Amino acid sequence: MLPGPGKMRFFTSGHKRSIEARKNIAASFVIKGLSIIISLAIVPLTMNYVNPTQYGIWLTLSSIVAWFSFFDIGFGNGLRNRFTEAKASGNLVNARIYVSTTYAVLTIIFSVVWLVFLIVNIFVDWSKILNAPSEMVGELTKLALIVFSFFCLQIVLKTINTILIADQKPAKAAFFDTLSQLLALIIIYILTKTTQGSLLYLGLALGFIPVLVLLITSVWFYSRSYNYIAPSLKYVNFSFAKGIMKLGLKFFIIQIAVIVIYQTSNIIIAQVCQPNDVTIYNIAMKYFGIATMVFTIIMTPFWSAFTDAFFSKDYSWMKKSVSLLQKLAITIIFIVFLMLLVSPAAYKLWIGNVVTIRITVSIMVALYAITNIWNTLNSLLLNGMGKIKLQLYFSVVGTVINIPLAIFLGRKYGIEGVVLSAFLLNLISAIYAPVQVARLLNQKASGIWNE
């Protein structure tokens, strides 16, 4: 059945930015819907392949490796804004220089980081770091090298996703991420039928698939629709790196703060509780993360759209968009409360009786998800406008406070205490960020509010 005239007008009428956003949001919902189904299916399948304790070890190690993403010094997010600005001004040569220089810098950085890790990994006792049995130390050393090697390749190759998102085509980037998940699900299923539970096989499968998809995606786009910005040594200009870093360095520090505040939760829970508690925490986070993911789908096209609008001084469009997005955020927050009410039944339907999720854990993760949704709204708009200095300062404060607070509350209240720490830090952003957005849109921001 063909869409009616009203539905067609929804995707063809209005401002160009709004049309692009609507199309990408609609496509992303379909793609991310599939992604959610796949991610939910991967959890019980993986826990049936490796036991819950091994799965907790895998999650903790993955979190540690994710810390190293901050070595991109904010180049990804810096490129996103600079590329959008270059395209908005019609300077495609500069756009290509920004792309080529980013690839060059990231390749150099992560080649050095990988070599350092290769040496250091020999002397690291991963069984102690992950609170795992000592007889697993050899296996974990190999696993860490596998995961880290593929991770470094992903960081460089993910630049194509940054370009797609900056060009207001986040649905395409989401499609290839979902394709990676689907292939990983298939591989894990094959592993369950052909091998005994092995963390090494799991690491190879979940590391290789995304790299392969990103490599094919890059070749496809740079040889076709993006051939005019295809990375080339000829267009590498390290003086342009300063332009990316000027903004990217702020994103870099915020990125470190996010990693410290949120990624350390797995480590802290593993240390002050048990590895099995990491599994409980992640299942609750994945469940309530569905609501956050839905809102992020809606918000993703607006980062680059706001970069374009702010660069063009189109305040009228930005105000209308913010009003609509605030109403959508409140709607999704209400849905989180409904998810909390049905969570016991949802967990049982999803994972059966493999692990038990306490209602207090669900309550704390739900509260965290609510503040996360509200902060996603305001932070992405501020990121798009490049006004992130205040966000930077509060992120640094949060970084200093989080680990000791999470350890203290974790020892006192367990998983709930660790999540409580992240929730309290989220409240800070929930208060100041909407004030800054309002001042910027009303052109009344000055001083640090305008930096």
PETANOR-V92869 format. One record per pair of residues at least 6 apart in sequence whose C-alpha atoms are under 8 Angstrom apart, sorted by the first residue. I is the first residue (numbers start at 1). J is the second residue. D is the distance in whole Angstrom. If there is no record, write none. Layout:
BEGIN
i & j & d
I & J & D
I & J & D
END
This chain:
BEGIN
i & j & d
10 & 19 & 8
10 & 22 & 8
11 & 19 & 6
11 & 22 & 6
11 & 23 & 6
12 & 19 & 6
13 & 19 & 7
17 & 305 & 6
20 & 168 & 7
20 & 169 & 8
20 & 301 & 8
21 & 168 & 7
21 & 301 & 5
21 & 302 & 7
21 & 305 & 8
24 & 168 & 8
24 & 169 & 6
24 & 170 & 6
24 & 171 & 5
24 & 301 & 7
25 & 171 & 7
25 & 297 & 6
25 & 298 & 6
25 & 301 & 7
27 & 171 & 6
28 & 170 & 7
28 & 171 & 5
28 & 174 & 7
28 & 175 & 8
28 & 297 & 6
29 & 294 & 7
29 & 297 & 7
31 & 171 & 7
31 & 174 & 7
31 & 175 & 6
31 & 178 & 7
32 & 174 & 7
32 & 175 & 8
32 & 178 & 7
32 & 294 & 8
32 & 297 & 8
34 & 178 & 7
35 & 178 & 5
35 & 181 & 7
35 & 182 & 8
36 & 290 & 7
38 & 181 & 7
38 & 182 & 6
38 & 185 & 7
39 & 181 & 7
40 & 286 & 8
40 & 350 & 8
41 & 185 & 8
42 & 185 & 6
44 & 350 & 8
44 & 351 & 6
45 & 188 & 7
45 & 189 & 7
46 & 55 & 7
46 & 188 & 7
47 & 55 & 6
48 & 192 & 8
49 & 188 & 8
49 & 191 & 8
49 & 192 & 6
49 & 196 & 7
49 & 197 & 5
49 & 198 & 8
50 & 197 & 5
50 & 198 & 7
50 & 199 & 7
51 & 197 & 8
52 & 276 & 6
52 & 279 & 7
53 & 275 & 6
53 & 276 & 5
53 & 279 & 8
54 & 199 & 7
55 & 279 & 7
56 & 275 & 5
56 & 276 & 6
56 & 277 & 8
56 & 278 & 5
56 & 279 & 5
57 & 130 & 6
57 & 132 & 7
57 & 275 & 6
58 & 199 & 7
59 & 266 & 7
59 & 278 & 8
59 & 279 & 8
60 & 130 & 7
60 & 266 & 5
60 & 267 & 6
60 & 270 & 8
60 & 278 & 7
61 & 130 & 7
61 & 144 & 7
62 & 147 & 8
63 & 263 & 6
63 & 264 & 7
63 & 266 & 7
63 & 267 & 8
64 & 263 & 7
64 & 264 & 8
64 & 267 & 8
65 & 147 & 7
65 & 148 & 6
65 & 151 & 8
66 & 151 & 8
66 & 259 & 8
66 & 263 & 8
67 & 256 & 8
67 & 259 & 6
67 & 260 & 8
67 & 263 & 7
69 & 155 & 7
70 & 252 & 6
70 & 255 & 6
70 & 256 & 6
71 & 109 & 7
71 & 110 & 8
72 & 106 & 6
72 & 109 & 7
72 & 110 & 8
72 & 155 & 8
72 & 252 & 8
73 & 245 & 7
73 & 248 & 7
73 & 249 & 6
73 & 251 & 8
73 & 252 & 5
73 & 253 & 8
74 & 245 & 7
74 & 247 & 8
74 & 248 & 4
74 & 249 & 5
74 & 250 & 7
74 & 251 & 5
74 & 252 & 4
74 & 253 & 8
74 & 255 & 7
75 & 102 & 7
75 & 106 & 8
75 & 244 & 6
75 & 245 & 6
75 & 248 & 5
75 & 249 & 8
75 & 252 & 8
76 & 102 & 8
76 & 159 & 7
76 & 162 & 6
76 & 248 & 8
77 & 162 & 8
77 & 248 & 6
77 & 251 & 7
78 & 244 & 5
78 & 245 & 7
78 & 246 & 8
78 & 247 & 6
78 & 248 & 4
78 & 249 & 8
78 & 251 & 7
79 & 98 & 7
79 & 99 & 7
79 & 102 & 7
79 & 162 & 8
79 & 244 & 6
79 & 248 & 8
80 & 162 & 6
80 & 163 & 7
80 & 165 & 8
80 & 166 & 5
80 & 304 & 7
81 & 166 & 7
81 & 304 & 7
81 & 307 & 7
81 & 384 & 7
81 & 386 & 8
82 & 95 & 8
82 & 98 & 7
82 & 243 & 8
82 & 244 & 7
83 & 95 & 5
83 & 98 & 7
83 & 99 & 8
83 & 163 & 8
83 & 166 & 7
84 & 166 & 6
84 & 167 & 7
84 & 304 & 7
84 & 307 & 7
84 & 308 & 7
85 & 307 & 7
85 & 308 & 7
85 & 311 & 7
86 & 92 & 7
86 & 94 & 6
86 & 95 & 5
87 & 95 & 7
88 & 308 & 6
88 & 311 & 8
92 & 228 & 8
92 & 229 & 7
93 & 229 & 8
95 & 229 & 7
96 & 228 & 7
96 & 229 & 4
96 & 230 & 7
96 & 231 & 7
96 & 235 & 7
97 & 229 & 8
97 & 231 & 8
97 & 235 & 5
97 & 236 & 6
97 & 237 & 6
97 & 240 & 7
98 & 236 & 8
98 & 240 & 7
98 & 241 & 7
98 & 244 & 8
99 & 229 & 7
99 & 230 & 8
99 & 231 & 6
100 & 229 & 8
100 & 230 & 7
100 & 231 & 4
100 & 232 & 6
100 & 233 & 7
100 & 235 & 6
100 & 236 & 5
100 & 237 & 8
101 & 231 & 8
101 & 235 & 7
101 & 236 & 5
101 & 237 & 6
101 & 238 & 6
101 & 240 & 7
101 & 241 & 7
102 & 159 & 8
102 & 241 & 7
103 & 156 & 6
103 & 159 & 7
103 & 231 & 7
104 & 236 & 7
105 & 241 & 8
106 & 155 & 8
106 & 156 & 6
107 & 156 & 6
110 & 152 & 6
110 & 156 & 8
111 & 152 & 8
114 & 148 & 8
114 & 149 & 7
114 & 152 & 7
117 & 145 & 8
118 & 145 & 7
121 & 141 & 7
121 & 144 & 8
121 & 145 & 7
122 & 141 & 7
124 & 141 & 8
125 & 137 & 6
125 & 141 & 8
126 & 132 & 8
126 & 137 & 6
126 & 140 & 6
126 & 141 & 6
127 & 133 & 6
127 & 134 & 5
127 & 136 & 6
127 & 137 & 5
127 & 140 & 7
128 & 134 & 7
130 & 267 & 7
130 & 270 & 7
130 & 271 & 8
130 & 275 & 8
131 & 270 & 7
131 & 271 & 7
131 & 275 & 7
132 & 275 & 8
139 & 199 & 8
139 & 200 & 7
142 & 200 & 7
143 & 199 & 7
143 & 200 & 5
143 & 203 & 6
146 & 200 & 8
146 & 203 & 7
146 & 204 & 7
146 & 207 & 8
147 & 203 & 6
147 & 204 & 7
147 & 207 & 6
150 & 207 & 5
150 & 208 & 6
150 & 211 & 7
151 & 207 & 7
153 & 211 & 7
154 & 210 & 7
154 & 211 & 6
154 & 214 & 7
157 & 211 & 7
157 & 214 & 6
157 & 215 & 7
157 & 218 & 7
158 & 214 & 7
160 & 214 & 8
160 & 217 & 8
160 & 218 & 6
161 & 170 & 8
161 & 173 & 5
164 & 170 & 6
164 & 172 & 7
164 & 173 & 6
165 & 173 & 7
165 & 300 & 8
165 & 301 & 7
165 & 304 & 7
166 & 304 & 5
167 & 304 & 7
168 & 301 & 6
168 & 304 & 6
168 & 305 & 7
169 & 301 & 7
170 & 300 & 7
170 & 301 & 6
176 & 213 & 7
176 & 214 & 8
176 & 217 & 8
177 & 210 & 8
179 & 213 & 8
180 & 209 & 6
180 & 210 & 5
180 & 213 & 6
181 & 210 & 8
183 & 209 & 7
184 & 205 & 6
184 & 206 & 6
184 & 209 & 6
187 & 205 & 7
188 & 202 & 7
188 & 205 & 7
191 & 201 & 8
221 & 227 & 7
222 & 228 & 8
222 & 229 & 7
222 & 230 & 5
222 & 231 & 8
223 & 230 & 7
247 & 386 & 7
250 & 388 & 7
250 & 389 & 7
250 & 392 & 6
251 & 388 & 8
251 & 392 & 8
253 & 392 & 7
253 & 395 & 8
253 & 396 & 8
254 & 391 & 7
254 & 392 & 6
254 & 395 & 6
254 & 396 & 7
257 & 395 & 5
257 & 396 & 6
257 & 398 & 7
257 & 399 & 5
258 & 395 & 8
258 & 399 & 8
260 & 399 & 6
260 & 402 & 8
260 & 403 & 8
261 & 398 & 7
261 & 399 & 6
261 & 402 & 6
261 & 403 & 7
261 & 422 & 7
262 & 422 & 7
264 & 403 & 8
265 & 406 & 8
265 & 418 & 7
265 & 419 & 8
266 & 278 & 6
268 & 406 & 7
268 & 407 & 6
268 & 410 & 8
268 & 418 & 8
269 & 275 & 7
269 & 277 & 7
269 & 278 & 6
269 & 410 & 7
269 & 414 & 7
269 & 415 & 6
269 & 418 & 7
270 & 276 & 8
270 & 277 & 7
270 & 278 & 6
272 & 407 & 7
272 & 410 & 7
272 & 411 & 6
272 & 414 & 7
273 & 410 & 8
273 & 411 & 8
273 & 414 & 6
273 & 415 & 8
277 & 415 & 7
280 & 355 & 7
280 & 356 & 7
280 & 357 & 6
281 & 361 & 8
281 & 415 & 7
284 & 357 & 7
284 & 361 & 7
284 & 362 & 6
284 & 365 & 7
285 & 365 & 6
288 & 336 & 7
288 & 339 & 7
288 & 365 & 7
288 & 366 & 6
288 & 369 & 6
289 & 369 & 7
291 & 332 & 7
291 & 333 & 8
291 & 335 & 7
291 & 336 & 7
291 & 369 & 8
291 & 373 & 8
292 & 369 & 6
292 & 372 & 7
292 & 373 & 6
295 & 329 & 7
295 & 332 & 7
295 & 373 & 7
296 & 373 & 8
296 & 376 & 7
299 & 325 & 8
299 & 376 & 8
299 & 377 & 7
299 & 380 & 7
300 & 380 & 8
302 & 380 & 8
302 & 381 & 7
302 & 384 & 8
303 & 380 & 6
303 & 381 & 6
303 & 383 & 7
303 & 384 & 4
303 & 385 & 8
304 & 384 & 6
305 & 384 & 7
306 & 318 & 7
306 & 381 & 7
306 & 384 & 5
306 & 385 & 6
307 & 384 & 5
307 & 385 & 5
307 & 386 & 8
309 & 315 & 7
309 & 317 & 8
309 & 318 & 7
310 & 385 & 6
311 & 385 & 8
315 & 441 & 6
315 & 442 & 8
318 & 441 & 7
319 & 441 & 6
325 & 377 & 7
326 & 377 & 7
329 & 373 & 7
329 & 374 & 7
329 & 377 & 7
333 & 370 & 6
333 & 373 & 7
336 & 366 & 7
336 & 369 & 8
336 & 370 & 7
337 & 366 & 7
340 & 362 & 7
340 & 363 & 7
340 & 366 & 7
343 & 362 & 7
344 & 357 & 8
344 & 359 & 8
347 & 357 & 8
360 & 416 & 7
361 & 415 & 7
361 & 416 & 5
364 & 416 & 6
364 & 419 & 6
364 & 420 & 6
364 & 423 & 8
365 & 419 & 6
367 & 423 & 7
368 & 419 & 7
368 & 420 & 8
368 & 422 & 7
368 & 423 & 5
368 & 426 & 8
371 & 423 & 7
371 & 426 & 6
371 & 427 & 7
371 & 430 & 7
372 & 426 & 7
374 & 430 & 7
375 & 426 & 7
375 & 429 & 6
375 & 430 & 6
375 & 433 & 7
378 & 433 & 6
378 & 434 & 6
378 & 437 & 7
379 & 391 & 8
379 & 433 & 7
381 & 437 & 7
382 & 388 & 6
382 & 437 & 7
386 & 451 & 8
387 & 449 & 8
387 & 450 & 6
387 & 451 & 5
388 & 451 & 6
389 & 448 & 7
389 & 449 & 8
389 & 451 & 5
390 & 448 & 6
390 & 449 & 7
390 & 451 & 7
391 & 429 & 8
391 & 433 & 8
394 & 428 & 8
394 & 429 & 8
398 & 425 & 6
402 & 421 & 7
402 & 422 & 7
402 & 425 & 8
405 & 421 & 6
406 & 417 & 7
406 & 418 & 5
406 & 419 & 8
406 & 420 & 8
406 & 421 & 5
406 & 422 & 8
407 & 418 & 7
408 & 417 & 8
409 & 417 & 4
409 & 418 & 6
409 & 420 & 8
409 & 421 & 7
410 & 416 & 7
410 & 417 & 4
410 & 418 & 5
411 & 417 & 8
436 & 445 & 7
436 & 449 & 6
439 & 445 & 5
439 & 449 & 8
440 & 449 & 8
440 & 450 & 7
END
